[in-house]
Amino acid sequence: MLVVFLLGFQYSPNWSYLPRLLWALVDLIVLISATSVFLSAVNVYFRDVEHLILVLLQAWFWGVPIIYNYNLVYSEFARIT
């Protein structure tokens, strides 16, 4: 989806950040793996953790903006370029 918007706005990314992006992706995978292993181990002893995670994920879903106003996105891209 990001590639479609980059093509639509005719925005070329700075390719010098690609190695940083790869390291960030590796860090993210390690962090998520460690968190999921920890929470699954805690869930064995405390069964309520499963319900707590579901409530937190639903609150996170409603707390994070998924659809942005076009004017806000356009003004941010115009300011960057």
C-alpha positions as CSV (number, residue, x, y, z in Angstrom):
1,M,0.0,0.0,0.0
2,L,2.9,2.3,0.8
3,V,4.3,1.8,-2.7
4,V,1.0,2.7,-4.3
5,F,0.9,5.9,-2.4
6,L,4.5,6.7,-3.2
7,L,3.8,6.2,-6.9
8,G,0.5,8.2,-6.6
9,F,2.2,11.2,-5.0
10,Q,5.3,10.8,-7.2
11,Y,7.5,10.7,-4.2
12,S,10.9,9.0,-4.4
13,P,12.3,7.6,-1.2
14,N,15.8,8.3,0.0
15,W,17.6,5.0,-0.7
16,S,20.4,5.7,1.7
17,Y,18.1,4.8,4.6
18,L,17.6,1.2,3.3
19,P,20.3,-0.4,5.6
20,R,18.7,1.3,8.6
21,L,15.3,0.0,7.5
22,L,16.6,-3.5,7.4
23,W,18.2,-3.2,10.8
24,A,14.9,-1.7,12.2
25,L,13.0,-4.7,10.7
26,V,15.3,-7.2,12.3
27,D,15.0,-5.3,15.7
28,L,11.2,-5.4,15.3
29,I,11.1,-9.1,14.6
30,V,13.3,-9.9,17.6
31,L,11.3,-7.6,19.9
32,I,7.9,-9.1,18.8
33,S,9.3,-12.7,19.1
34,A,10.6,-12.1,22.6
35,T,7.3,-10.4,23.6
36,S,5.2,-13.2,22.2
37,V,7.3,-16.0,23.9
38,F,7.1,-14.1,27.2
39,L,3.4,-13.6,27.0
40,S,2.7,-17.2,26.0
41,A,4.8,-18.4,29.0
42,V,2.9,-16.1,31.3
43,N,-0.4,-17.2,29.8
44,V,0.3,-20.8,30.9
45,Y,0.3,-19.7,34.6
46,F,-2.1,-16.8,34.5
47,R,-5.0,-17.6,32.2
48,D,-6.4,-14.0,32.5
49,V,-3.5,-12.7,30.5
50,E,-5.2,-13.9,27.3
51,H,-8.3,-11.7,28.0
52,L,-6.1,-8.8,29.0
53,I,-4.2,-9.0,25.7
54,L,-7.5,-9.1,23.8
55,V,-8.8,-6.0,25.6
56,L,-5.5,-4.1,25.1
57,L,-5.4,-5.0,21.4
58,Q,-8.9,-3.8,20.9
59,A,-8.2,-0.5,22.8
60,W,-5.0,-0.1,20.6
61,F,-7.1,-0.7,17.5
62,W,-9.5,2.1,18.4
63,G,-6.8,4.4,19.7
64,V,-4.6,4.4,16.5
65,P,-5.9,6.4,13.5
66,I,-6.2,4.2,10.5
67,I,-7.7,6.6,8.0
68,Y,-6.2,10.1,7.8
69,N,-7.7,13.2,6.4
70,Y,-6.4,13.9,2.8
71,N,-5.5,17.5,3.6
72,L,-3.4,16.5,6.6
73,V,-1.5,13.9,4.6
74,Y,-1.0,16.3,1.6
75,S,0.2,19.1,3.8
76,E,2.8,16.8,5.5
77,F,4.0,15.6,2.1
78,A,4.2,19.1,0.8
79,R,6.2,20.2,3.8
80,I,8.7,17.4,3.4
81,T,9.3,17.9,-0.4
